[in-house]
Amino acid sequence: MKKIFIALFVPLIACSQSLPHVNKPNPNDIKIDERCENCGGLYESPVPFSQLNEIDTVSCFNEPGPKLYVSGIVYQKDGKTPAADIILYFYHTDQTGVYPKRGNEKGYARDHGYLRGWLRTNAKGEYHIYTLRPGSYPDSRNPAHIHMVVKQPGVEAYWIEDFFFADDPLLPGSSDVSRNPRGGNGVLTIEHKNGMQVARRNIWLEWM
């Protein structure tokens, strides 16, 4: 409980948006997706994967808007064994529903914008994300969401079900939400604690 208390009240890591190309795909990794558009953004982590930890705070967190804290445990395919050293890459829109740019973006940031981050699960499979809650795409019926890409040892990066919000009025009946979501249910139930929206999502790996 002590560790969760610290993570909940003191966001620790701020993401850089530099692009040093310190991480590269392994051509020998098992492919489980024939096509994974934009999964390459995972390899644009500003530091080597080995230097990532389980906490990431997106650069917008201290700006005005609804603060969001999402945590969970990544499990192996059996749904019981915590999976350590799993790389997670996420990105999302701002509150107006656009992927914001600063004008100097390179690589996948030209599409994903700068509201993105990278994590590596700890020995207990835990991860923690601090950000602002995103908005739906302008003039659309798409629910607001957070994209998530997973990289596990020996397997190519792959998508899991987006993170959605149970209280989103656009969610009911949306075709965006899969009936058989990869990685487990992605619909977040929001609680309000200490001035933040707080949610939990556990993730099940596709291969391990």
N, C-alpha and C positions, 0 to 999 in steps of 0.2 A: 504493500500500500504506500510506503514512503516514496518509492520511485515514481509511482503514478501521481502522487501529490506534487512532486517537483515538476514532472512533465506537464501537469495541468496548469500550473500557475507561472512557470518560468520557461517560455520558449527559448531554446538554447542555440539553435543553428540557423543562420541566415544564408540563403542560397545565392551564390554568385551566378551570373549569366555568361561568364567567359566560356570560351570554347577551345580548350587546349588539345582536344583529341587524345586524351590519355587512355581511353578505353576503346577496345576494338572487338568486333564480333569474332567468334571462333568458327572457322569454316567447318570444323568437325562436329559442331553442336547438332543435336537431333532437331529436325524441323517438325513442328506439330501444326504450324500454320502455313498453308500454301501462300497466303498473302497477308501481310501485316503492315498496312500502310501506317507510316509515321512511327513505327516501333523503334526506328533508328534513333529517335530522340533520347532513348535510354542511354545510349553510348556517349552522349554529350555532357555527362556529368562533369562539373568543373574540377573535380578531384578524382583520383583513382578510386575504383569501387572499394578497395580495401580500407580507404580512409573515411568512407561514409559511416554514419551510425543510424540508429533507429528513429531519430528525431529530425524533422525538417520544418523550418518556418519560412513560408513564402514571403517575399519582399514586401508584399502589400499588407502584411498582418497588422502593422501599427497605423495604417491609414484608416480614415472613416469608413464604417460599414459593419455589417454583421460578422463578428468574429466567429470562426468555425474551428473546432478541434475534433479531429477524427482519429481514433486509435483502434487497434485490434491485434489479433494474432494470426500469423500465416502458418497454416498447417500443411503437412505433407498430404499426399493424396488419400491416406487412410482417414483423414479428418480428425486425428487424435494426437499425432506427434508434431510438436512445434518444429518449424523449419527455420534454422538459423542461416544467416548470410545470404538471404534472398534479396535481390536488388529490385526496388520498386521505383517506377518513374510515373509521375502524374502531372497533369496540366489541366487548366480550366479557363473559362472566360472570367471577365470582371463582372461587376454587378449590372452592367448594361447589356451583357450577353455577347461581348466581342472579346477576341483574344488580343489584348493590348500590346502595342509595340513601342519601342523607344526610337526606332529608326536605324539602329546599327546592328540589327539581328543577323545572325548567320545560321546556316544549317536549318534544322527543324524549327528553331525559334522564329523563323520567318512566318511559319504557319501557327505554331503553338503559342507565340508571344512569350512574355517573361513571367507569367504566373505559372510556374512549374517548379518541380523539385525532385530530388533523388534521395532514397533511403536504403539502408541495409539492415535487415532484421537482426535483432540481438539473439543471444543464446536461447531465449524463451520464445523466439519467433515474433516478438512485439515490434510494432511500428507506431509512430505518432506524427500527425500532420497538423500544423497550425496555418491557417489561411483565412481569407474572407470568403463567405459563401458566394458562389457564382450566380449569375442570372441566366435566364433562357435566351436563346438566340433572338435578335430583334425580329419582330413581325413573324414569329413562328409559333407552332404548337409543340415544339420540342421541349420536354422538361429540362430544367437546369441539371447539370451533371458535371462530374469530374472524371476525366479519362485516366485509366490506370494500365500500365504495362508492367509485366513481371519478367524477371530473368532469374532462372535457377540454374545451378551448375550443370553443364552438359546439354542444355536445351536452349534453342534460340528464343529470343524475346517474343512474347505473345501477349495479346490483349486479354483482359478479363472484363467481366460486366462493368459498365460504368457505375459510378456512385450516383444514385439519385436521392431524392428527399421525399419522405413519406407525406409531408405536409404541402407539397407542391401541387397547386390546383391543376397543373397540366399533366400530372402523372397518371391519374385514373384512365385506363383504356389506351394509354400511349403504346404504340407499336415499338417504341425504342426499348422497352423493357422486355427482356427475353423470358420465356417460360422455363427455360433450362439454362440459367445463367452460368457461364464459365466463371469459376472462382467462387461460386456461391452467391447468395442473395445480395444484390448491391443497393437495395433500398434502405436508406438510413432513417432511423427513428430519432428525431431531434428532441433533446432535453435542453433546458436553459439553466446554466449554472455559472455563477460568478461573472456575469456579463458576457458569456459566450454561449453559442450553440454547440452542444456536445453530442457526439454520436459514436457508435461503435460498429465496426464491420470486421468480422473474421473472414479470412481468405483460405480457400482450399486450392492447392496446386494441381495443375493438370497432369503433371508427370513427376513421379518420384517414388 
